[in-house]
């Protein structure tokens, strides 16, 4: 769908110390997200790109992998090289049994 120029990783490849960038919308984030993830909605990325570290591994996640693939391509075009798309997004994350939480600390769900 996006070709080989967008490197990917599975949800099980996301290490605890990986910078996990969640590019979903506010309502999706509020319903549930990975613990420790950093929220930056895709449409805000151009204005907030400096918030994304370029000196460590960054995993980009959305609901299913489409928006995050676009963000990975955008970051790579802007000089990021340690960035990967999380295959299947939060849907695969939850299905794999990885934790999903809310800002209050309560269990979350993927919408």
Beta strands, then each sheet from edge to edge (+ up, - down):
strand 1: 8-9
strand 2: 19-22
strand 3: 38-39
strand 4: 58-61
strand 5: 83-86
sheet 1: 1+ 5+ 4+ 2+ 3+
end
